[in-house]
Amino acid sequence: MPSDAEAIRRWLTDIQHHIHMVQGFVAGTSYEAFKDDNLRLYAVTRCLEIISEASRRLPEELKDRYPSIEWRDMAAAGNIYRHEYEDVAAVRVWQTLTVSLPKLLAVIEREMGTLAEQTGWVTLKIELPDELEKRLETIAQEAGLSLKCYCLRALLKHLLTGASPEQRDQWQWQIPATLRRNGCEDRGEP
């Protein structure tokens, strides 16, 4: 069972990840193109549903620190997306993603920074001989990953290999967050 801090980190990471997905879906897109693109509209709306649900799980004391964020409206929006879908207007979704999400992302990243300070994230710098780095880059590209994500996955896989069942259970919550925190896609176990 994850600790409160681990659960909060997971919810914050989910919100951050889905905001980044939304930003990717609409990058370089105008409102005029967005409103007529059902695929983008549905993809963004699904991300907003997940953001809404994750925000509902955040503790009240966290939400109270940021009264400028419309937490209740965010939670209510998820119900509209799920149950009153016929009322989902492209203009409202566009306003949410262009006005509300950047503010929310700043809050999420601030809170994640606070949690990181509390839990002691470590930054690794690895220096490799050029030949070894080039070989690893080739292997990573063949796997469809950046060198950083490939190496991180290899380290995490090795870590899990020697882990006890209790450690594996504890780390199951930390590994996806670690991958997302480092800009790596979560494809299940490393």
TIFI-456777 format. One line per field, with one value per residue (C-alpha): residue in one letter; z, x, y. Coordinates in nm, 2 decimals, decimal comma, m for minus. Layout:
<pts>
res = [A/...]
c3 = [Z/...]
c1 = [X/...]
c2 = [Y/...]
</pts>
This chain:
<pts>
res = [M/P/S/D/A/E/A/I/R/R/W/L/T/D/I/Q/H/H/I/H/M/V/Q/G/F/V/A/G/T/S/Y/E/A/F/K/D/D/N/L/R/L/Y/A/V/T/R/C/L/E/I/I/S/E/A/S/R/R/L/P/E/E/L/K/D/R/Y/P/S/I/E/W/R/D/M/A/A/A/G/N/I/Y/R/H/E/Y/E/D/V/A/A/V/R/V/W/Q/T/L/T/V/S/L/P/K/L/L/A/V/I/E/R/E/M/G/T/L/A/E/Q/T/G/W/V/T/L/K/I/E/L/P/D/E/L/E/K/R/L/E/T/I/A/Q/E/A/G/L/S/L/K/C/Y/C/L/R/A/L/L/K/H/L/L/T/G/A/S/P/E/Q/R/D/Q/W/Q/W/Q/I/P/A/T/L/R/R/N/G/C/E/D/R/G/E/P]
c3 = [0,00/m0,10/0,16/0,15/m0,01/m0,28/m0,36/m0,38/m0,60/m0,83/m0,86/m0,93/m1,18/m1,36/m1,38/m1,51/m1,76/m1,90/m1,92/m2,13/m2,35/m2,41/m2,49/m2,74/m2,90/m2,97/m3,04/m3,34/m3,37/m3,38/m3,22/m3,56/m3,65/m3,31/m3,30/m3,62/m3,53/m3,35/m3,28/m3,11/m2,92/m2,79/m2,70/m2,51/m2,34/m2,22/m2,07/m1,90/m1,75/m1,60/m1,47/m1,31/m1,14/m1,02/m0,88/m0,68/m0,50/m0,39/m0,02/0,07/0,24/m0,09/m0,27/0,00/m0,07/m0,42/m0,41/m0,76/m0,90/m0,96/m0,79/m0,76/m1,13/m1,23/m1,04/m1,18/m1,53/m1,51/m1,45/m1,75/m1,97/m1,86/m1,80/m1,98/m2,28/m2,51/m2,33/m2,39/m2,61/m2,80/m2,70/m2,33/m2,37/m2,56/m2,29/m2,03/m2,21/m2,30/m1,98/m1,69/m1,76/m1,77/m1,42/m1,30/m1,44/m1,25/m0,93/m0,99/m1,07/m0,76/m0,54/m0,71/m0,63/m0,27/m0,25/m0,43/m0,16/0,11/m0,05/m0,17/m0,55/m0,68/m1,01/m1,18/m1,43/m1,63/m1,84/m2,10/m2,36/m2,70/m2,85/m2,57/m2,58/m2,95/m2,91/m2,64/m2,84/m3,13/m2,90/m2,74/m3,08/m3,19/m2,88/m2,97/m2,66/m2,59/m2,44/m2,10/m2,09/m2,21/m1,93/m1,67/m1,77/m1,75/m1,41/m1,28/m1,43/m1,26/m0,93/m0,95/m1,03/m0,68/m0,49/m0,23/m0,29/m0,03/m0,21/m0,55/m0,40/m0,26/m0,58/m0,81/m0,73/m0,76/m1,09/m1,31/m1,14/m1,19/m1,56/m1,61/m1,40/m1,64/m1,95/m2,03/m2,14/m1,89/m2,08/m1,77/m1,60/m1,71]
c1 = [0,00/0,15/0,21/0,02/0,31/0,35/m0,02/m0,02/0,29/0,12/m0,19/0,02/0,23/m0,09/m0,21/0,12/0,14/m0,20/m0,15/0,16/m0,04/m0,30/m0,02/0,12/m0,23/m0,29/0,07/0,06/m0,32/m0,56/m0,90/m1,06/m0,87/m0,93/m1,31/m1,35/m1,11/m1,31/m1,01/m0,82/m1,13/m1,20/m0,83/m0,82/m1,15/m1,03/m0,72/m0,94/m1,15/m0,84/m0,71/m1,05/m1,05/m0,69/m0,76/m1,06/m0,81/m0,57/m0,59/m0,79/m0,49/m0,31/m0,60/m0,64/m0,29/m0,40/m0,74/m0,68/m0,73/m1,09/m1,08/m1,45/m1,51/m1,24/m1,40/m1,74/m1,61/m1,52/m1,89/m1,99/m1,73/m1,86/m2,23/m2,34/m2,12/m2,37/m2,29/m1,92/m1,84/m1,52/m1,49/m1,51/m1,25/m1,02/m1,05/m0,97/m0,66/m0,53/m0,62/m0,67/m0,42/m0,11/m0,20/m0,27/0,06/0,25/0,08/0,14/0,51/0,55/0,39/0,60/0,91/0,80/0,75/1,08/1,25/1,08/1,17/1,52/1,52/1,87/2,01/2,25/2,51/2,67/2,98/3,06/3,34/3,21/3,22/3,00/2,76/2,72/2,65/2,40/2,23/2,19/2,04/1,81/1,69/1,62/1,41/1,23/1,37/1,59/1,93/1,82/1,50/1,68/1,94/1,68/1,47/1,78/1,87/1,51/1,49/1,81/1,69/1,37/1,56/1,71/1,42/1,22/0,84/0,78/1,02/0,86/0,52/0,65/0,83/0,53/0,41/0,74/0,87/0,59/0,63/1,01/0,97/0,72/0,92/1,21/1,00/0,99/0,68/0,54/0,51/0,45/0,75/1,09]
c2 = [0,00/0,33/0,61/0,93/1,11/0,83/0,85/1,23/1,21/0,96/1,18/1,49/1,30/1,18/1,53/1,66/1,37/1,44/1,81/1,74/1,50/1,77/2,02/1,77/1,71/2,08/2,20/2,43/2,40/2,70/2,70/2,69/2,37/2,22/2,26/2,07/1,79/1,53/1,31/1,59/1,71/1,35/1,30/1,62/1,56/1,22/1,38/1,64/1,35/1,19/1,53/1,59/1,25/1,28/1,63/1,49/1,26/1,54/1,63/1,94/2,10/2,09/2,25/2,51/2,63/2,73/2,91/3,06/2,71/2,62/2,28/2,23/2,33/2,09/1,80/1,89/1,91/1,54/1,46/1,67/1,49/1,15/1,20/1,51/1,46/1,63/1,96/1,94/2,24/2,28/2,64/2,55/2,27/2,51/2,77/2,51/2,39/2,74/2,93/2,69/2,41/2,63/2,77/2,41/2,28/2,55/2,44/2,07/2,13/2,34/2,07/1,80/2,00/2,01/1,64/1,58/1,78/1,57/1,24/1,31/1,25/1,20/1,32/1,09/1,20/0,92/0,98/0,71/0,67/0,79/0,44/0,30/0,59/0,55/0,18/0,24/0,51/0,26/0,00/0,26/0,38/0,02/m0,01/0,31/0,49/0,78/0,69/0,84/0,63/0,32/0,35/0,43/0,13/m0,09/0,03/m0,01/m0,36/m0,46/m0,31/m0,51/m0,83/m0,85/m0,70/m0,88/m0,92/m0,64/m0,40/m0,48/m0,40/m0,07/0,02/m0,06/0,29/0,47/0,32/0,47/0,80/0,79/0,71/0,99/1,24/1,17/1,21/0,84/0,66/0,41/0,08/m0,13/m0,28/m0,15]
</pts>
